[in-house]
Amino acid sequence: MYRPAFSITNKILKNIGEIEAAKEVIEHAPLLPYWEKRFQDEAILRTTHYGTHIEGNELSLTQVQKVLDGERVVARDRDVQEVINYRKVVEYIGDKKNITIDEGTILDLHKLVVEKILDEDVSGKYREKEVVIRNSITGDVSFRPPHAVEVEWQMKDLIEFIHEEKEIHPVLKAGIVHYEFVRVHPFLDGNGRVGRALSMLVLFSDGYDIREFFSLEEHFDRNAEEYYKALQSVAMHNGDVTFWLEYFTQCLAIELSKIKEKIEHISIDSKLKEKLGGAPVMLTERQLKLIEYMQEIGYLENKSFSSLFPDISEDSVLREVQDLVKKGIIVKKGKTKGVKYLMA
């Protein structure tokens, strides 16, 4: 079985601590269905865009959203197909998080990634050719993956590691799988996307789906040079994956901390929580806007509804306001046309 070499450093411990703290908040937040779906949709969009952009896809975030919505965009056919394919990969991961990961799972991921891009005779099949990874700028060889004859048994070792390793923290295990898959480079094309997807599936299958709110791809793509430098550090340290794991855990800690802050933002403040018995109250996007307006102006009147929400009916806004009154967050003063709403 594959046995990685690494050390648990203070950086890794700090990152894992932040991950666990954010995970606790995210998993136990009583989110409204609106926010649950919004966070998941945002994660899908970012994963699909940045997960393909880092491989050279030229579609913008807006164009990717249009593709996901079924709209036509003016772009290269391959770029559009890559986005469609990776969206299917994200769906596959969400549906298969309770399965046992085996060779068939990995081959299925590859088929999804390269559908209508590579010929069927190499889709979902380990490579039978030698490959080298070159620097896109200089053209120099930056990495030589294992020989093709070694791919099958090295992948078997990795799959055994996924099945049998129970002592390593799930986040570290996912990071190790990410690196080792990319190192083996088992396919002719699509290895980066399959490797990142596989590492997320490993996380999910070990109970770290975290409501499917997060996406690491944006962090990888925002500074691709740092991402590839972290991957290459393993070879520079004779196979030790410590530096890579410091980077990988830091990316996840940053992403989950951002989501935690968003969740805390849509929850009412601590004083009001205490007044209402300590239970967090989750607010809709419209309610947040109403509260921000009242905090700035000092009060809210019905005549302000149309300027705040020009495309929403007054009755719909009034229902949001009445819900805030019911929750004790705001109070109603006056009657009929002279009604004003104030923060409680």
N, C-alpha and C positions, 0 to 999 in steps of 0.2 A: 504493500500500500504506500502511496505517496506520503512522505513525511516532510513537511516544510520546516525550515529553520527560521526562527524568529525569537525576539525578546519582547517581553512586556515592559515598555518604557513608561515614564511618567506622562508623556504626551498621549500615548494610547489609553492609559488609565483615565486621564482627564477627559479625553474625547468620549470614551465609553460611558463615563459618568454623566456627561451632558446628554448623550443619546438616551440613556435610561430615564433621566429626569424628564426630557421632552416626551418620550414615548408614554410615560405614565400620564401626563397631562392630556396628550392627544387621544389616547385610547379611552379615557374615562370622561371626556368632555361630552355632555349631553347635547350634541349639535342638532339643530333643526335639519330636516331633510334637505332644505335648500342649500345649506352650507356644506352638508355632507357631499352632495352631488357636485357642488361648485369646486370644492377642494380636489375631488377625484378627477373631474374634467380638466382642471388646470394641470394636475400632475400628468395626465395622459398627453395633453398638448405639449408640455415642456419635454417630456420623455421622447415623444415622437419627433419633435423638431430638433432638439439638441443632440439626440441620439443618432440622427442621420446627418446633421450639419457637420458634426465632428469628422465624418467620413467624406466630406466634400460636397454634400447636397447643397444646392444653391437656393432653395426655397426659403423665403422669409417666414417669421413666426405667423404673420397674418395670412400668408399663402397656405401654410400648413393647416391653419384653422379652417380655411375655406375648403381644402381637400377633405378634412375630417367631416365637414358639414355636407359633403357631397357636391360642392360647387366646382365649376371648371376654372382652372387657372392657366395662364399662358406661361409655360415652362417646359423644360426638357421632359420627355416621357419617362426617362429613367428616374429623374428626381421625384416626379409624382408617384411612380410605382414604389419607390423606396419608402415613401411616407405611408402609402396605403399598406404596404407589407409590415412596417414596424408597428403600425396601429394594431394589426392583427396579432403581432407578437405580444404586445401589451395586454390585449384581451386574453390571449392564451395563458399568460402568466397568472392573471387574475383568476381564471377558471381552474387552473391546474395546481394551485398552491398546496393542496392536500395530497398530491400524488407522490409516489416514490420515483425519484429522478433516476432514469436509466439511459442507456445509449439511444433508445428510441425517442426519448424526450429531446435529447440534444439534436438528433437528426431532424426531428419535426420542427424545432426552432429554426434550423438552417433552411429547411424547405420554405418556411414562412418568410424568412428574411430575403431570400433570393428568387421568390416566385416571379416568373415572367422577366427575370433579369439574367439569370444563368440558364444554360441548357439543362434539360431534365437529367441528362446522363451524369451530371456532377452535383445536382441539387440533392441535399440530404445524404451526401456520400463523402467519406473522408478522402482527402486528396491522395493521388497516386503519383504526384510530381514533386520535384524539389522546388522550393521557393526561397526567396530572400526578401528581406524588408529593406528598402532603400530610403535614404533621406530625400524628401520631396524637393529640397532646394539644391543640395549638392550632388545628389545622385549616388552618393557613397553608400555602401552596404552598412546598415546600422544594426542588423540582427539577422542571424541565420537560424530559423526554426529547426527542430529535429528532422531527420531524414524521413521520407514518406513511409518507409517500412516500419518505423518506430511509432508512428502516430496511433495505431490501433491499440497497442498494449499500454502506451502512456495514457491514453484516454480511459482505458479500463482501470488503471491505477487511480486516476482522478475520480472516476465514478465510485470506486470503492471507498475513497476518502470521504466523499459526500455521504455515503451510506453509513460508514462505520465510525467516523469521527464524532464523538459525543461530548468531549470534554472542552473543546475550544469554543469560546463565545461565538454565537451565531454571526455577529457582525464580522469578526475576524475570519471565520470560516468562509463567509461570502467573499471577503476581500481576497483571500487565498485562492479560492476557485476562480475568481476574476483573473488574477494574474496568471495562474497556471494554465488556464485555457488559452489565453492570448499567447503564452510562451509556446505551447504545443502547436498552435496555429493549424488546427486539423483540417480546415477547408481551404479551397483555392481563393475564395472571396467571402466576405461577410463575417469574418472572425470577430472583429471588434463588437459588432451589434449582437452577435450570438453570445459572446463572452459576457457582455454587460447584462444581457437578459438572463442568462443562466445564473449569474451571481445574485440577481434580484429574486429569482425563483428559489434559490437556496435560502435566502433570507425569509421569504414568505413561508416556505415549507417548515422552517424552524420557529414559526410563530412571530415573525417580525414583519408582517405585512403593514402594520401601523396604519390601518384603515385605508391603505393604498393612496395616501395623501402626498407621498414624497417622490422626488425625482432627482437622481444623482447626475444625470446626463448634462444638466445645465452647468454644474460646477466643473465637470470634465471639459466641456466645450468652451466655457468662458476663458479658460487658460489652458488650451490644449498642450502647449509646450510643457507646462508643469505636470500635466497628466502623463504625458509620454516620458518625461524625465523620471517621474516616480516609478513607472513601470520598468524603465531601463536601469534603475538603481539596483534592482535585484541581481542582475548579472555583474554589476560593478562590485557588489558585496558578496560574490561567490555563492549566490543562491539564497542569501538571507533576505527575507521579505519584510523585515522590520520597518524600514523607511517607507515602503509602499503601504504598509498597514497604518502607519502614522498618517499618511496622506488620505487613505481611503476612509478611515474613521473620522478624520477631521471634516471631510466633505459631508458625510452623513450627519455629523453633529451640527454643522452649520445649517444644513437643509431642515432638519427637524426642529432646531431652535427657531427658525423663521416661521415655521408652521405653528409652533407653540405660541409665539408672539401674536400671530394672527388670531388664533383661537381666544387668547386672553383679551384681545382688542374687542372682539364681538361679545364678550361677556361683560356684564356690568361691574362697576368698581367695587372694591372690597367693603367699603362702608355700607353701600346699598345691599350687598350680599348679607352682611351681618344683620341689617334691618329686616331682611326677608327670611331670616332663619339660617343663613349660611349657604343656601343652595345657589349654585350659579344659574343665572338667567341668560339664555342665549337670545340675541337680538337679530332681526333680519337686516338686510342692507338698507332698506328704507328707514327702519327704526333708528339705525345708527346715524343716518343723515339727519333725521328729525332731531335727535338728541344733540348732535354737533351744532345744528342751527340754534337750538334753544340755549346751549351753553355760550354761543357767540352773541346772540341778540338779547337773550334774557327771557324770552317768552315765544309762544307760537300762536298764530291766529289762523282761522280757516282760510282766509284770503291769501295766505302765503303758500297754500298747497300747490296752486297752479304754477308758481314760479319755481318751487322746489322740484316738482314732478310734472313737467309740462305734458308728458305723454300718458299720465296715469289719471284715472277718474277720481273725482273728489271723494266718492264713496269708498274707493279702495284705500286711499290715504287715511280716511277717517277710521277705517277698521284697524289700521296699524296704530293710530293714535289711541283708540279706545283700548287696544290690547296693552299699550304702555301704561294707561291709567289703571287697568285691571291688575297689572303686575305691581303697581305702586311705585313706578319709576317716575311718572309725571302726575300732576294733579290738575283738575279742571276748575277754573275760576270764572264766575259769571254765568249768564244765560244767553240763549239765542245768538244774535249777531255779535254780542259783546263778549263772547266766550274767549278766554285766553288759557293756554296751557303752560304750566311752569314745572321746572324740575322739582321733584318731591324733596 
